[in-house]
Amino acid sequence: MSELEIPNLPSVRGKLTPNRALSDLTWLRVGGAADYLFQPADIEDLQHFLAEVPADLTVFPMGVGSNLIIRDGGLRAVVIRLGRGFNTISIEGDLVTVGAAVLDAHVARKAADAGLDLTFLRTIPGSIGGAVRMNAGCYGSYIADHFVSAQVVARDGTLHEISADDLQFQYRQTTLPEGAVLVSATLRANTGAPEALHARMEAQLIKRDETQPTKERSAGSTFRNPAGFSSTGRADDLQDLKAWKVIDGAGMRGAHVGGAQMSEKHSNFMINTGGATAADLETLGEDVRKKVYANSGIELEWEIMRVGEPLLEQQD
């Protein structure tokens, strides 16, 4: 799409970039360009932009790209990526209100400093906006367990406060309206001693580094657990219906396509070993799904979001 195809783009106080490559904005470092990348200065700038652009223009809110594959042909859309104007944290009593661009790990640390327990967020990659949208969780806790409300800017530029009922939280999914941009969330947390909370998070980080390929280019868990819940981290947590277990059962640990590989360290982590394309990663994921289904009858569901178009030569 050229600028001529979208006349009268509104003036903005943030940054609006045409034909912006997105690979450097994703953790897997793959993907083509977006027609436009908009980085709003603040909520009012975002509202103005969405209210003024044509209603049929596709809008894609993007977090920090931690759980995302953008296909090699890029995105025929305006990608909206929140930054400095959306990174505030305020704490009042047991409530933590967070801008959507704040990293999950930072929220966990700041809450712990205040004696509030959001420690489950410490090892979750990404930002709070994505965490709410995906109902992120680990160690048996989820965003839904702590969620009070959120502010979203709708596709028409209007600002709304939404509740848990509006989002209809499920395992790794919500019903955020198409084109809506989540700009902040308020979470409720139990209290705890700051020293104990920080110690728990340090133990979680050590365990994560021992079991996950944290030094590799990955996007976190590739597939949702068939069991329909996150790991609790407890010794009695059954593993039979965890994604890594059924991937191992299908003999796909270490499987690779081009520069894409299912990690030897954790078989539900897909990594870019260097030079992988988005097509390599997606093809490998589909190969894993087919092998798991053939071996166990279980149909794995992608946890990584895949968006955009393949290159024309990949379609031929």
Disulfide bonds with the S-S distance in Angstrom:
none
